[in-house]
Amino acid sequence: MARKEDILAIILGGGQGTRLFPLTALRSKPAVPLAGKYRLIDIPVSNCINSGITKMYVLTQFNSASLNRHIHQTYRFSQFSDGFVDILAAEQTLENRDWFQGTADAVRQNWRHFEQWNLDTYLILAGDHLYRMDYRDFIRRHWEMGADVTISVIACTEAEAGGFGLLKIDEMGRITEFREKPRGDALRAMRVDTTTIGLSAEDAQHRPYLASMGIYVFKRDVLSDLLFRDLSMVDFGKQIIPAAIRSVRVQAFLFDGYWRDIGTIRSFYEANMDLTQEIPRFNLYDPEAPIYTRPRYLPPAKIRECRIHDSIIAEGSILSGAELVHCVVGIRTRLAQGVRAERSILMGADFYQSLDQIKSDHQRGIPPVGVGEQTVIKNAIIDKNARIGRRVHILNEQQRRDFDGENYYIRDGIVIVPKNAIIPDGTVI
């Protein structure tokens, strides 16, 4: 049996991230802040570290500067270790002058970087999922079954199933059929008996579909053959996986924990809101499997005369006379007297302003970084370094579902104030 030292992790950073716009206007998807102090990329990288996997590449091509900086400042392995987390952004070469055309094409274009390690097992991960997994169990199953490819799957309901690639398995867990996001009769045809993979009869009746999580283990030579056999195949879910099922042994591995694909504003918002629950489905406080991120050496949060209910407050924040209900408050957030926020994400700031800078901003009629006095915020995402003035109401009062305003956007009914935006005093949204 192979060892964990034989594993190379490849994390797919995604494309332009249009469904997460405007959070991806100035950063790549994996660099989007999460839970007040982390970034999305910290989830798969932490899972790898906690699983003993320390050779990782992150593939991206849009707005990769902040991601590159975060990786460089966060993940530094010992000089006596060969571990690394490296960014591979799309680049022109003599062989290829195109952008990545899809997930599989991104891996294909970077193959020369991977094969230099002469490792036998490739773990392919997504950079925008929220979950905690010990990949050792996943990979051990792959080796024990003698599989060429193993796909991590999750049981789901019919309402959830239409958004995923669905698969069928035989009694040995081998995948016999795969369909990408089927609808109608094609969807119902993908029902399976999930008791065969360990679910109870009651749970199997509620969750009769197996969905691909977009997490794969490949034998290196098998992946190479699939990628270079037909250069027109550019996507794992739509092309590479169906081709693999027809030609090699593809096994399923059941994951029965919390997993969330954070590919849209709604899913991002709901995943953060869940973290404010008394018992969230994703546990940030697991001492056996911590989530790592950049150490910033910030002071503790300072909270003065506030009322706070079911919220997360990150370090370095300064809150004065505010009321928060189910909020995620990011690093270096400043909330002035009388601020009220409900079910909102306030991402904080990349820097502190001095008192002189704050005074200068007021003299120029510009709100300082943070949220001004008597402002009310509900069901919103306030990105980093935003300047929200006094007596602002961010409530989506017209109940718009999707709208582009001046210095704000509405997606799925959620108001988003983008990074570095200015919302003047008295504005009503």
C-alpha positions in Angstrom: 0.0 0.0 0.0 1.2 3.5 -0.8 2.0 6.1 1.8 0.7 9.6 2.5 4.1 10.8 1.3 3.2 9.6 -2.2 0.2 12.0 -2.5 0.1 15.3 -4.3 -2.9 17.6 -3.7 -4.2 19.8 -6.5 -6.7 22.5 -5.4 -8.9 24.0 -8.1 -9.3 27.7 -7.5 -12.1 28.1 -10.0 -12.6 30.5 -12.8 -13.8 34.1 -12.8 -16.2 33.4 -9.9 -19.1 35.3 -11.5 -21.7 33.7 -9.1 -19.8 35.1 -6.1 -19.5 38.6 -7.7 -19.0 41.3 -6.3 -17.0 39.4 -3.6 -14.7 38.2 -6.5 -14.4 41.6 -8.2 -10.9 42.2 -6.7 -10.0 38.6 -5.5 -10.2 35.0 -6.7 -12.8 32.7 -5.2 -10.4 30.9 -2.8 -9.3 34.3 -1.4 -12.9 35.3 -0.3 -13.0 35.8 3.5 -14.9 33.3 5.6 -16.1 33.3 9.2 -14.5 36.6 10.1 -10.8 35.7 9.9 -10.3 32.9 7.4 -10.3 32.5 3.6 -12.0 29.8 1.6 -8.6 28.4 0.6 -7.9 27.7 4.3 -10.4 24.9 4.3 -8.9 22.4 1.8 -5.4 23.3 2.8 -6.1 22.7 6.5 -7.8 19.4 5.7 -4.7 18.4 3.8 -2.3 19.4 6.7 -4.5 17.6 9.2 -4.4 14.5 6.9 -0.6 14.6 6.7 -0.6 15.8 3.1 1.9 18.6 2.7 2.5 18.9 -1.1 -0.1 21.2 -2.5 -0.7 23.2 -5.6 -3.5 25.8 -6.0 -4.6 26.5 -9.6 -6.2 29.9 -10.4 -6.2 32.4 -13.2 -8.3 35.4 -12.1 -7.3 38.1 -9.5 -4.7 35.8 -7.9 -2.6 38.5 -6.2 -4.3 38.5 -2.8 -4.5 34.7 -2.8 -0.8 34.5 -3.6 0.0 36.9 -0.8 -2.2 35.0 1.7 -0.6 31.6 0.8 2.9 33.1 1.0 2.3 34.7 4.4 0.4 31.7 5.9 1.8 28.3 4.8 5.5 28.1 5.4 6.7 24.6 6.2 10.0 23.8 8.0 13.2 24.1 6.0 13.8 20.4 6.9 10.5 19.5 5.2 9.7 19.2 1.5 6.1 20.4 2.1 4.7 23.4 0.2 1.6 25.2 -0.9 2.2 26.9 -4.3 0.0 29.0 -6.5 -0.1 28.1 -10.2 -1.8 30.8 -12.2 -2.6 30.4 -15.9 0.4 31.2 -18.0 1.3 31.2 -21.6 3.9 28.6 -22.7 5.3 27.5 -26.1 2.8 24.7 -26.1 -0.3 26.6 -24.9 -1.2 30.2 -25.1 -4.8 29.9 -23.8 -6.5 30.5 -20.5 -7.7 27.4 -18.6 -10.7 26.2 -20.4 -12.1 24.2 -17.5 -11.1 22.2 -14.4 -9.5 19.3 -16.3 -7.7 21.7 -18.7 -6.2 23.6 -15.7 -4.6 20.3 -14.5 -3.5 19.4 -18.0 -1.8 22.7 -18.6 0.2 22.4 -15.4 1.1 18.7 -15.7 4.8 19.4 -16.1 4.8 20.9 -12.5 3.1 17.9 -11.0 5.1 15.0 -12.7 8.4 16.4 -11.4 7.5 14.9 -8.0 7.1 11.4 -9.3 4.2 10.7 -6.9 1.7 8.0 -7.6 -1.6 9.4 -6.1 -3.2 12.7 -7.0 -5.9 14.2 -4.8 -8.1 16.7 -6.7 -9.9 19.2 -4.5 -12.2 22.2 -4.9 -11.2 25.6 -3.4 -14.7 26.8 -2.5 -16.2 24.1 -0.3 -16.8 24.2 3.5 -16.3 20.8 5.2 -13.9 18.9 7.4 -12.5 15.6 6.0 -9.7 13.3 7.0 -8.4 12.5 3.5 -6.5 9.5 4.9 -9.8 7.5 5.1 -10.7 8.5 1.6 -7.3 7.6 0.1 -7.1 4.4 2.1 -10.4 3.2 0.6 -9.0 4.1 -2.8 -5.9 1.9 -2.3 -7.8 -1.0 -0.6 -10.3 -1.3 -3.5 -7.5 -1.2 -6.1 -9.4 1.7 -7.8 -8.1 3.8 -10.6 -10.3 6.7 -9.6 -12.3 7.3 -6.4 -15.0 10.0 -6.0 -16.1 11.3 -2.7 -20.0 11.3 -2.7 -22.7 12.6 -0.3 -26.2 11.3 0.0 -28.8 14.0 -0.7 -32.5 14.7 -1.1 -34.4 15.1 -4.5 -34.6 18.9 -3.9 -30.8 19.1 -3.6 -29.9 16.5 -6.2 -30.6 18.6 -9.3 -27.7 20.9 -8.6 -25.0 18.1 -8.6 -23.5 15.4 -10.7 -25.3 12.2 -9.7 -24.1 8.6 -9.8 -25.1 5.0 -9.4 -23.1 2.2 -7.8 -23.1 -1.5 -7.7 -23.0 -3.7 -4.6 -19.2 -3.2 -4.3 -19.3 0.6 -4.5 -18.1 0.7 -8.1 -19.7 3.6 -10.0 -21.7 2.4 -13.0 -23.3 5.6 -14.2 -22.8 9.3 -13.9 -25.0 12.2 -15.0 -24.2 15.9 -14.6 -27.1 17.9 -13.1 -30.0 15.9 -14.5 -33.6 17.2 -14.5 -37.1 15.7 -14.5 -37.3 12.0 -15.4 -33.5 11.8 -15.9 -33.1 13.0 -12.3 -35.5 10.4 -10.8 -33.8 7.7 -12.8 -30.7 8.3 -10.7 -32.3 7.2 -7.4 -30.4 4.5 -5.6 -30.7 2.4 -2.5 -28.3 4.3 -0.2 -28.7 1.7 2.6 -26.0 -0.3 0.6 -23.5 2.4 1.6 -24.4 2.5 5.3 -27.4 4.8 5.6 -30.3 3.7 7.8 -33.6 2.7 6.1 -35.2 6.0 7.2 -32.3 8.1 6.2 -32.0 6.3 2.8 -35.7 7.0 2.1 -35.1 10.8 2.7 -31.8 10.9 0.8 -32.0 8.5 -2.2 -29.4 10.2 -4.4 -25.6 10.1 -4.4 -24.0 13.4 -5.5 -20.4 13.9 -6.4 -18.6 16.4 -4.1 -16.1 17.3 -6.8 -13.3 15.6 -4.8 -11.3 12.9 -6.6 -8.4 10.6 -6.1 -6.6 9.4 -9.2 -3.8 7.1 -10.0 -1.2 9.3 -11.7 -0.9 7.3 -14.9 -4.7 6.9 -15.2 -5.2 10.7 -14.8 -2.5 11.4 -17.4 -4.1 9.0 -19.9 -7.5 10.5 -19.4 -6.3 14.1 -19.7 -4.1 13.6 -22.8 -6.1 11.0 -24.7 -8.6 13.7 -25.9 -7.6 17.3 -25.5 -11.2 18.5 -26.1 -12.2 17.2 -22.7 -11.7 20.2 -20.4 -14.0 19.6 -17.4 -13.8 16.8 -14.8 -17.5 16.6 -14.0 -18.9 16.8 -17.5 -16.2 14.9 -19.4 -13.3 13.3 -17.6 -15.4 11.4 -15.0 -17.9 9.9 -17.5 -15.0 8.8 -19.7 -13.3 7.2 -16.6 -16.4 5.3 -15.7 -16.5 3.8 -19.2 -12.8 2.8 -19.3 -11.4 2.2 -15.8 -12.4 1.2 -12.2 -14.1 4.1 -10.5 -15.2 3.7 -6.9 -17.4 5.8 -4.6 -16.4 6.9 -1.1 -19.3 8.0 1.1 -18.8 11.2 3.2 -21.6 11.6 5.7 -20.6 14.9 7.4 -21.4 18.5 6.8 -20.4 19.8 3.4 -21.3 23.0 1.6 -20.5 24.2 -1.9 -19.9 27.9 -1.5 -20.3 28.8 -5.1 -23.0 31.5 -4.9 -23.7 34.5 -2.8 -26.7 32.7 -1.2 -24.6 29.7 -0.2 -21.8 31.9 1.1 -24.2 33.9 3.2 -26.0 30.9 4.6 -22.8 29.1 5.5 -21.6 32.1 7.5 -25.0 32.5 9.2 -24.9 28.9 10.2 -21.7 29.5 12.1 -23.6 31.9 14.4 -25.9 29.1 15.6 -25.6 27.7 19.1 -24.4 24.4 17.6 -23.3 25.1 14.1 -23.1 22.3 11.6 -19.4 23.2 10.9 -17.4 23.2 14.0 -14.6 25.8 14.1 -13.5 24.7 17.6 -12.3 21.1 16.9 -8.9 20.8 18.6 -8.1 17.7 16.7 -8.5 19.3 13.3 -7.9 23.1 13.4 -8.5 25.4 10.5 -5.3 27.3 9.8 -5.0 30.8 8.5 -2.6 33.7 8.6 -1.3 34.8 12.1 -1.9 38.5 12.3 -0.9 39.3 15.9 -3.9 41.5 16.4 -5.1 42.7 19.8 -8.3 41.2 21.3 -11.6 42.6 20.3 -12.7 45.6 22.3 -16.4 45.7 23.1 -18.0 48.6 25.0 -21.6 48.8 26.1 -22.9 46.5 23.3 -25.7 44.0 23.1 -24.5 40.9 21.2 -26.7 37.8 20.4 -25.4 34.7 18.7 -22.5 36.3 16.8 -18.9 35.8 16.0 -16.5 38.7 16.7 -13.0 38.4 15.2 -9.8 39.8 16.8 -8.9 43.4 16.5 -12.5 44.7 16.3 -13.6 47.8 18.2 -17.3 47.9 18.9 -19.0 50.8 20.8 -22.6 50.8 21.8 -23.7 48.4 19.0 -26.4 45.8 18.9 -25.7 42.6 16.9 -27.9 39.6 16.2 -26.6 36.6 14.3 -23.7 38.5 12.8 -20.2 37.5 11.6 -17.8 40.4 12.4 -14.4 40.2 10.8 -11.0 41.5 11.8 -10.4 45.1 12.6 -14.1 46.0 12.3 -15.1 49.4 13.8 -18.8 49.9 14.8 -19.8 53.3 16.1 -22.4 54.2 18.7 -26.0 53.0 18.0 -25.1 50.6 15.1 -27.7 47.8 14.7 -26.9 44.8 12.6 -28.9 41.6 12.1 -28.1 38.5 10.1 -25.2 40.2 8.4 -21.5 39.6 7.6 -19.2 42.5 8.2 -15.8 41.5 6.9 -13.8 44.2 8.6 -10.7 45.9 7.3 -7.1 45.3 6.1 -5.7 48.1 8.2 -6.4 50.5 11.1 -6.9 54.2 10.6 -5.3 56.5 13.0 -7.4 59.1 14.9 -5.9 61.8 12.7 -6.9 60.0 9.5 -10.5 59.5 10.9 -10.7 63.2 11.7 -9.4 64.1 8.2 -12.0 61.9 6.6 -14.8 63.6 8.5 -13.5 67.0 7.5 -13.6 66.0 3.8 -17.1 64.5 4.2 -15.9 60.9 3.7 -17.0 58.3 6.2 -14.0 56.5 7.9 -13.5 52.8 7.4 -16.2 51.0 9.4 -19.8 51.7 10.2 -21.0 55.1 11.4 -23.4 56.1 14.2 -27.0 55.0 14.2 -26.7 52.9 11.0 -29.0 49.9 10.6 -27.9 46.8 8.6 -30.0 43.7 7.9 -29.4 40.7 5.7 -26.3 42.1 4.2 -22.6 41.5 3.4 -20.3 44.4 4.0 -16.9 43.6 2.3 -13.5 44.8 3.6 -12.5 48.4 4.0 -16.0 49.6 3.2 -16.9 53.1 4.6 -20.5 53.2 5.8 -21.7 56.6 6.9 -23.9 57.8 9.8 -27.7 57.0 9.8 -27.4 54.7 6.8 -30.2 52.1 6.4 -29.1 49.0 4.5 -32.4 47.0 4.6 -33.4 46.2 0.9 -36.6 48.1 1.7 -38.0 47.6 -1.9 -37.4 43.8 -1.5 -35.4 43.5 -4.7 -34.0 40.1 -5.5 -31.2 41.2 -7.9 -30.2 44.8 -8.5 -27.0 46.8 -9.3 -27.0 50.1 -7.4 -24.4 52.9 -6.8 -21.7 51.3 -4.6 -23.9 48.3 -3.8 -25.4 45.2 -5.3 -28.3 42.9 -4.4 -28.1 39.2 -5.1 -30.8 36.7 -4.0 -32.2 39.5 -1.8 -28.9 40.0 0.0 -27.4 43.5 -0.1 -23.6 43.4 -0.8 -21.4 46.5 -0.3 -18.2 45.7 -2.2 -14.7 46.1 -1.0 -13.5 49.7 -0.6 -17.0 51.1 -1.3 -18.3 54.4 0.2 -21.9 54.7 1.4 -22.5 58.4 2.3 -24.4 59.6 5.4 -28.1 59.1 5.4 -28.2 56.7 2.4 -31.2 54.3 2.3 -30.9 51.0 0.5 
